[in-house]
Amino acid sequence: MDYQVLHHSPGRLRLHIHRLRHDRAYGQTVENLVLALPIVLGARLNRLAASLVVHYYTPGLAPGHAETLVAKCLDQADITHPLVPTEPFPTPSATAIRDWEAEVEAERPPESDWERLGFPLMSLTLALLAAPGEIPPLVVGIAVLAGAWPWFQRTQTRWATEQSVSVDLLDTLWLGLHTLNGEFIAPALKTSLTSARADLRDHGQEFSPYPSFLLNPEQLLTIERNQEHIELTTVELQLGDRLWIEAGQIIPVDGPIVAGAGMLGLVHQGQTLTTISVAPGQFVYAGSQLLSGQIQVTTTRIGWQTRIGLVTELRQAEPVYDSQLAQAQAQFAHQAVLPTLVLSGCVLAATGNLAPALAPLQLDFGSGIQLSLRTVFLSALIAAAQAGVYIPSAASLECLAHLEVLVVDQRGLALTPLEMRELEHLAAHNGLQLFTITGLADLDSLMALDQTRGIGVITGPGQAFDYSPDWLRIFWGSHTIHPQEPEIVILEPTVRKLHWAITIAHQALARAYQNTTLISLPNLIIVAAGVMTGLSPVVNVLTNNATAFLVEFLPQPPFLPPPARTSLLPLPGPGTVAQNLPEHKKKVKLS
């Protein structure tokens, strides 16, 4: 933690934190942790100045207590986001979000409210009233160009800084040429609908702050530590502490019940969905409320490493732009700009008509597809965390979906024969090859494989990972989560959890391709119709925005768990894993 107090007066604290300038995820976590403090009235980040301003209650507060609490939040954020070399602001994943329609999803500072909605809506109103109201075309044209100013600005900035073109150039030409040609409704409608979707997206991203019960410095808990009963606050909890939960309290940790019984209310996004009776041996999770009775819980996960903490972290960080699919799409969109311009020029030369020549400029290479990937991957990561499997990013989710070989390193694991047999049937059900490591000889054989991707290795907590960095690491059991590491963690290790995670990954990838088709196919049809028949560009605008709205804002169907007949897989006959494999899979050969 490295900060400097710039100003401190009663009720107001201003800190300089250099890391805020270049690490957006860290800054978001700091802000959420500070806002979760009960004494805090408000907090504001200024990333350009690398400062944090905190307003807090002062009555009854000891001198220096506010700074101490904020410092604890900074410590927690440092643990959540270990300091690593980062790219300059504001590019969380520079390759996958180069074009603006993707960059806006990564929390770049948007245009002002007037630029985003004011000018576009005004230009659309003038365009619709131009004919009946006899509004001068010059006035309408200026209004339309003002609404399209963000596109012009981004195109100019991209060329000035990188001497390259982007998808924004196609939109800029389409908007500008239609406006100069006296066609005002289509460009005004495009800027209005795109801006409205961006504004709706921003409002949809206004999630709740970091759950206060996970880091509440004033909530006293009765715990048992080293056979002593003491009272501590939530931030002072340690792994292994046993805490008593009374009726009406919200559970602040994840862990098993070791004593007591009661009725538990399962809470999701602030709403109690159902109630269940709980008893010793059952697992309970932070955010649930004990409705009646009394239970004692052993702490296995605290703070942001609880299930609800991980879900909150994923919602805020949105680690969805590092997948190969997203990067391939971004690269294709960048490379398709010049061929699209050539195609448009050829149509103009062949027809001599500007209207059909402008149609190819609306080929959707960027915005809609990136939005569909973001929506699908983020919902999949959250669903997996809620199911008990932490997948840190879309890239890891994609690796899980493309898994071909599953390696079980038994040197650091204590898997039962039942679990090994279930893993065998899991591999058979998903078409995976199973490889087990019990000693150095097996390790040497494994390292001789000539396949570099599509391999996942299950290891135990704290076990060294002496494999290829391209292989997917799957932690089996309790493990401290580091968000910067591409590690999947099975929070409560069972084969069912791993099977569910693989199923979610497959479903997510299938939905991503389905949504890409839903966006691309209508777009191609409408563009082709515009070239061949001179179809109105208004139809193109409505089609593109309608499909983008469908894949981005309509509720995603839930991810379905594996069928009941395969979620707990039947047991094979006695024998080793290798003996129970099909004959062609007993000897693993990858090529």
N, C-alpha and C positions, 0 to 999 in steps of 0.2 A: 504494500500500500504506500503510495507516494502522493501526498497532497499538501497544499499550503493554504492556511486560513488568510483570506484576503480582507475579510471584514466580519465582525461578530458583534451584533448589538442584541439586546433582549428581543427575542422573537424572530430574529433573522440571522442566518449564517450563510456566508458566501465562501466557497472553497475553489481553489484552482487545482484541477486534476488533469495533468498533461495528457493522459491516455484517452480522455474523452474526445480529443480532437480527431483521432484516427481509428478508434475502435467503437463502432456503433453498437454492436451487441453488448459489449461491456457497459456502455453508457445506459442502454435500455435497462439492463439488469440493476445497475445502481439506482436509477430513477424508481423502478418498481419496488425495490427493497426499502428505499427511503420513504416512499409514499405509504408503505405498509406499517410504518411506525405509528403507534397511537397518538403520539404527541404532535405529529406533523400535520400542518394545515395545507401545505402545498409545496411543490418542488418544481424547479425549472432548470433544464439543461441548456447551456449555450455552447455548442460544440466548436464553433469558430473561436470563441474565447477560452475554450476548455475550462468552463466554470460550472459550478453547481450552486444554486441558491435555494435555501431551505427556509420556509416559514413554519414556526412551531408555537405551540401553547407555552406560555411562561408561568402561569400561576402554580406555585408549589414545586417548581422545578429547580433542582440544585444547580449551582453554577458549573458549567462545563459538562453537564449531563447530556445535553443535546449533541454536542460535538462527539462525545464518547459513543452515543448510539449510532450516529452517522458513520463514525470510523469503523464500527462493527459491520455496518452494511458494506463499506468498501472492502473490508477483509473478506466478507462472504462473496462479494463479486469477484475478487481476485482468485478465490478458490474455484468459482464457477467458470471463470474465463482466464486460465493461466496465460501469462504474458508470452506471446510468441510474435515473431516478425509479421507484420500485417501490411496489406496493400494500402495505398493512399485512399483516403475518403473520397468518394463514397461508393466503393465497388466491392461488396461482399463476395461476389464471384464474377470477376471482370469478364470472363469469356462468355458466360451464359446470359449476362444481362447488359450487353453492350448497347443494344437498341433501346430507345426510350420506353417503348411499350412494355419491356421487361424491367428496365431500371426503376420505373415508377413503383413496381411491386416491392422493391427493396428499400422502401422507406426513404427515398431521396426527398429532400425538401420540395414540396410541390409549388406550382405557381400560386400567386395570390388568389383569393376567392374571386376577385373581379376578373382576373385573367382566365381563371379556370371556368367559371360559369357565367359571369356577367356579360362579357363580350360575345361568347357564343350564343347565349339565349337572346341577346339584343339583336344580333345579326340574323338569327332565325326569324324573329318577329318581323324585322324589316323586310326580309326576303319574302315572307308570306303576304305581307301587306303592300309590297311594292307595286303590284299591278292595280288592285282596287284603290289604293291610296295615292297612286300617282307619285310615289316617292322617287326622286331622281336616282338613276342607276349609280351615279358616282357616290352618293351617300351610302347606298346599300353595299356597294363594292368595298368601300373603305371599312364599313362595319364587319363585313365577312373576313377581310384580310386581318383586321384587328383580332377577331376571334381565333384566327389561325396563326397568330403571332408566335405562340410557344413552339409550333412545328418549325417555323422559319428560324427561330432562335436556336433550337437544338441542332438543326442542320448546319447552320453557320458555325456554331461552337465546335461541332464535331470536325468540320473541315479545317477550322483554324487551329485546333489543338492536335489533330492526328492526320490531317491531310488525307482523309478517307471519307467514304460515303456510307450511309446507313439506310435502313428502311424509311427513316424520316424523310429522306430526299424524295422518295416516290410519293409520299403523302403531300409533301410541300409542292411538288410540281402539279399534282392532281388538284389540290386546293387552289393554287394560284392560277393555273390555266383555265379551270372552269370559271373562276371568278372573272378573269379578264375576258372570257368569252361571253359574259353576260348571264351565265347560269349560276344563280345565287343559292337556290334552295338546297341542292345536293351538298355543296361544301359547308353551308351553315348547319345543315342537319348532321353532317358528320362530326363537326367540332362540338356541337351540342350534345349528341349522344355519347361520344367518347369522353367528354368532360363530365357528363352526368354519371357514367360508369365509374370514372376515377373517383368522383366525390362519394359515390355510394360505397366504393371499395374502401376508402379511407374511414368512413363511418363504421363499416363492418369490421375494421381492424382495431377499433377502440375497445380492446378487451379489458377485463377487470385487472386491477393491479395485483402484484404478488400477494398470495393469500396471507393475511396478517397473522393468522394463527400459527403459521410456520416459523415466524420470526417476531414474536411478541415479547418485548422485554419486560412487560408488566404482568404477564400471566404467570402466576405461581403454580407450580405442580409439585405434588408429593411423590417423591421417587425413592427407590431403594437402590443404593449403590454400595458395593462391598459390604453387604449385610447391615448397612446403616440407613435410617430413614432421614431424609433431608428435604428441604424445600428449595427448589430452583426455578428459574425462569426458562422459557422455551429455548432461548439462545444458548443456555448453558448445558443443555442436554448432551449426553455422549452415547455412543453406541454401547449397547448392553445394559443401559439403565432400565430399571423396571418402574413404571409409573402407574399410579392409580387414577382411573378415570371414573368420575362420578356422573350420575344421571344429569343430563342437560349439557355436559361438556362436549366440545368438539375435539376429536382425537388429533393431536398434532404430529404424530409419527406413524410410520408403518412398522408392523411387527405382529408376532403371534400372541394370543392370549394365554397367560400362564395360570391365571386364577380368576374366579368370579364368573358371573354370567349376567346376561341382560338382553334388552332389545336394542338393536342398532338401526339407525336410519341411514340408508345409503344415499349420499348427496352427490348430485351431478350438476355443475354450473349453477349452484345456489338453490337447487330444488331437490327436495327429498323424493326420490323415485319409489322406494319401497323400504319395508322394514323386515329385518330378519332377527332370529334369536341366535345369540353367539355364546360359545362355551370354550373352555380351555382347549388349546390345540388349533383353533381357527385363526386365520390371519385377518387383521383389520388394517384399514388404510387411513391415512391422514385425510381430514375433511369430512369423515363420517361422524355422526353425532350419536352419543349414547342416550337413548330415550328413557330407559329405565334400568335399574340394577347397578352393579359396580363391577368393574373388570380391572385386572392388572395386565399391562402390556409390556413385553420386552422390546426395547427399541432396536430395530435393525436398519432403519433408514430415517434420516432427519432432514429438515429443511428442504431445499430444492431437489434433493435426491429421492424424496418420496414420489409416489406415483403422480399425485396432483401437482407437485413441484415440477416434475419433468414435463407434464402436459403444459403447464404454464410457460415453461422455458421454451418449449417447441413452438407454442403459439407466438411468442414474442420474437424469437430468433428467425423463424421461418427458414430453416436450412434446406431449401428445396431447389436451389439453382446449380448444384454441383453434379447432377446426374449426367451420364453420357448422352442420354436422350435430349436433355435441355441444351447441352453444349453443342451437340450435332445440329439441332434446330437453329441455334443462334449462328453457327458457322455457315449453315446453308442459306439463312436469310441474308447474311452479309455478302456471300458470294453471288446471290441471285439478283442483286440490285442492278448491276451493269447489263446482264443479259435481258432483264426486263425492260430497261431503257432501249436496248437495241430492238427488241420485239415491238415496242410501242412506235419506234421510228419507222420500222418496216411497214407496220399497219398504216401509218400516216402516209408513207410514200406510195403504198398500193391503192389506198382509197381516196387520198386527198381530203379526208374528212377528219376533223380534230376529235369529234365525239368518240368514235370507235377506237381511235388511237390512244385515248386516255384510259380506256377500260383496263388494259393490263397493269396500269399503275396501282390498281386496287387489289392485286394478288396479295393474299394475306400470308406472308411468310413469317410474321413475328408475333403480333400482339395476341391474337386469340389462342394460338397454340401454347405460348408461354403461360398465359392465364390458366389454361386447362391443366397444364402440368403442375402449376403451383397449387391449385385447388385440390387435385387428386393426391399429390404426394404429401401435402400437409395433413390432410384428413387421414391418410394411411399411417403416418408417423404417430399421430395422436391416438388413433385406434389401437396401434400396437402397444403404446405406453399404457393405455387404459387396460389392455389385456395382460400386462405384466412383462412386456419385452421392450427395452429401450433401444430404439434404432436412431442413431444420432443425425442422420441426414438422408436425403434422397439418393445419394450415391450408394450408401450402405444398403438402402432398401432395394435398389436396383441390383446390386451384387447378390442379395439374398434371393431375388426372383430368378437370377440367372445361374443359381448354384447347380453344379453338376457333380461335385465330389464333396462328401462330408467326412472330415477327418476328426477322430476322437482321440485326443491326447490323454491317455489314462495315467500318465506319470504324475499329474497333479490333480486327478479326479478320483472320487470314490463312488463310481457308478455301480449300482446293483445289477445283478444278472437280468432282473426284470427290465430295468431301464435300458440296458444294452439291447435286449430283444425288441423293445419298443422302438429304439433308434433304428434297428435293422428294418423293421416294417415301415417306419417313417421314410427311410431311404427308398424302399421298394415302391411305396405309394407315390412318391414324388419323382421317381426315375433317377435317383441319385446313386452314386457308387459310394460304398462305405469303406473307410480305411481306418484302422486302429493303430495307435502308437503305444507300445508298452516298454520299449527300450531303444538303445542307440541304433541297433541294427534296423529296426523299423524306420527310424528317423532318417538314416542314410538312404534307404530305399525310397522314402517319400521325397527327399530333396532331389533325387535323380529324375523325378518326373519332368517331362518337357512341357507341361501345361502350366501357364502362369496365371490364368484367371478362371473363375468359376469354381474355386476351391474355398470351402469354409472350414475353419479349424475350431473345435470346441476345446477350450482350456479351462483350468480352474482359476479361482481368484489368486492374484499375486504371482501366477506362474509366468515365467519368462517366455516371450514369443520369439522363438528362434526359427522363424519361417520367412518366406518371401513377403515383403511388404504389400505385394499385390493381392495376397490372400486375405480373405475376410476372417476377422477374429471374432469368435463368439464366446463370451464369458459365461460360464455355468455357475451361477450362485452369486453370493454377496460380493460386490466389488465397487470400489469408489469410482464414480463415473466422471470422466474428463471429456467435456463436450468437444474439445479440439481433436480428440482421437477417434478414428473410424472404427469403433468397437461396439458390437451389439452385446447387450447384457440381458440375460434371462434373469429377471429380478427374483422370481421364485422358481427355481430350476425344476421343471418337469418337461417330459417329452411333449405333452399337450401344448405347453406354451410355445415351444420351438415350432411345432407343427402349425399352430395358429399364426405365428409370425410369417412363416413361409407362405401360408395361404393368403394372408393379407398382402404380401409383396406381389404374388401372382395376380391377385385381383386388381391391385393398384396399377400394375403395368398394363393389364388388359383394358382398364378404364382410360388410361392415358392414351393408348392407341385408338380406342373408340371415340374419345372426345376430339382427338386430332382429326379423325375422319369426319366427324360431325361438323367441324369447322372448315376443313379444307375442301370437301366435296361440293357443298353448296357454293362456296366461293369460286371454285373453278368453273362450275356450271354458269353462274351469273356473269363472270368475266368473259367466258366464251360467247355467251348470248350478247353481251355488250359489243364485242368485236364484230360478230357476224350479223346481228340484227339491229344494232344501235339501241339496245335496251336502255331505258332511262337510268342514269347513275343513282337516282334516288332508291331504286330497287336494290342496287348493289349495297348502298349504305345501310339500308334497313336489314338486309340479309346478314351482312357481316356483324352488325351489332346485335342482332337477335341471337345468332348462334353463340357469340361470345358471352352474351348475358346468360344463356341457358347453361353453358358449361361452368360459368364462374359463380353464379348466384343461386341457382336452383339447389335445394338441399341434396347432398350426396346420399345415395342409399347406403345403409350400414354395411360394413364388411362382414361377411358371413363366416362363422367358424367352420372348421372341417366337419363333414358329416359325422353324425354320432357313431356310425359303425367304424369310422377310421380315426376318430379323435383319440380313442383309447384302443390301440391296435391289438389284435389278437396275438396270443403267444405262439411262437413256433415250437417245434419239438426240441428236446434237449440237444445241446451241442454248443460249440463256439460260434461266434458271429461269422467267422470265415466259412465254417461248415454249413451254415444256414443260408449263405448267399447262393444265388443261381450259379450254375456251372461256369457261365461265361463271365461272371463277375468275381470269381474267387481270386483271380490274379488281376490286380488292377494295372491296366496299361493305358496310359493317356497319350493321345496323339492328335 
